[in-house]
Amino acid sequence: RAPAGRPALLEGLRRRGVPVDVARAAVDAASGGPGAERERCLRVAQGRAAKLAGLPPRAAAARLAAFLARRGFRSGDIWSALRAVGFSGILERGGGPDLPE
């Protein structure tokens, strides 16, 4: 399974019938905290950005943001990852992708 953010992991466990408190404890124990989730988002972004290299930068940034959002990463982590993989100029000009909250 592809790496996912904390909300997506919790939802997956909930769908499988795991009680919410048990799911939270399991995800907390396995996730390594907020810094680890941000790092996981960056690793996923780096891998996916390579596959989007042939697209115009604005389109690549939008697709990468949507991909990361579908994986359940938080918007703050997505923005950080987009900047880290080289889309900071696009984001600063206000032409970046719309991110879910």
N, C-alpha and C positions, 0 to 999 in steps of 0.2 A: 504494500500500500504506500502511496505517495505521502511524504511528510505533510502534516497538517497542523494548524494552529489549535490552541486550547478549545475555543468554542466548537470547532468541527469535531474534535475528539470527544468532547462531552456529549454532543448531539448523537454521534455514532453509538456511544455506549447507551445512551437513553433509548435509542431505537431498538437496541438489543435487549431491553428490559432491565438493565442495571439500575438499581436505585440511585437517585441523584447524589446523595451523600457519599455513597461508595464510589461512584464515578468521579466525583470531585477529588476524593482522597487518592484514587488511583492516578488520575491525570496530574495532580500536584506532585505525587511521588515520582512519576516518570518524566515529567516535563523539565525539571531542573530550574524552574523559575522564569521570570520575565526576560532576563538576559539570554537564557538559552533559547527561548521562543524567537526572540529577535534574530539570533544567530542562525536558527533553523530557517527562518524566512529568508535571510540573506543567502544561505546555501542553495535553497530552492530557486531563488531569483537568479543567481549566477548561472545555474544549469539551464534554466529556461531562456535567459537572455541570449545565450549562445545560439539557440534555435531560432531566435527572432532577428538575428543579425542582418538579414537581407531586406527587412522592412524599413520604411521611413521611420525616423526616430519617434515621432509622435504616435504613430500607429503601434510601434513596438512597445512603447511605454504603456499605452492603454491596454494592450493585450496582456502584458506582463502583470499589470495591476489587477486586471480582471481574473487572471489565472490564480494569483496569490489570494485574492478575496474569496474565490471559490474553494480554496483550500482551507479557508477559515482563519487566515491570519488577520490580525488587527490592523486598522488603517495606519496607525502610527508606525508599526513595524513595516508595513508595505512602503510607506513614503521613505523610510530610512533605507530600505533595500533598493528602491528605485534610484535614490541618490547615489548609493554605493556602487551600483553597476553602471553608472554613467549617464543617467537621465536627469541630473540636477539642473542643467541649463534649460531643458524643456520645462521642468517643473517651476523654475524661478520666473520664467516668462509668462506664467499663468496659462499656458497651453497644455497643461498636463491632464491626465485622465481624471475622471470623477471617481472617487472612491466611496464605497459604502461605509457607513459609520459603524 
